Amino acid sequence: MGLPGSSANGPGIKLLADTDVLTMLMTERDRQRERAVLSGEHGSKLAEIHDILRAYNLHFGYRVMDECASLHVAYEGIRG
């Protein structure tokens, strides 16, 4: 169920042609791995984005950070 050559809402978000989005979204969450993602490089990048957006009052909360980590872990899980 991949979306060949697609980008979602802009050029920066790209899915590989063989990405199984349904499986990725239906995967049971692994909170421990999600916390590891947020404590690593990806969490630092999200914090940088958050700080940039804060200047324009467009920053996000912990739920967005959690969701980003969850999708990252799910994507890793189906990509192997």
Secondary structure, 3 states (H helix, E strand, C coil): CCCCCCECCCCCCECCCCCCHHHHHHCCCCHHHHHHHHHCHHHHHHHHHHHHHHCCCCCCCHHHHHHHHHHHHHHHHHHC
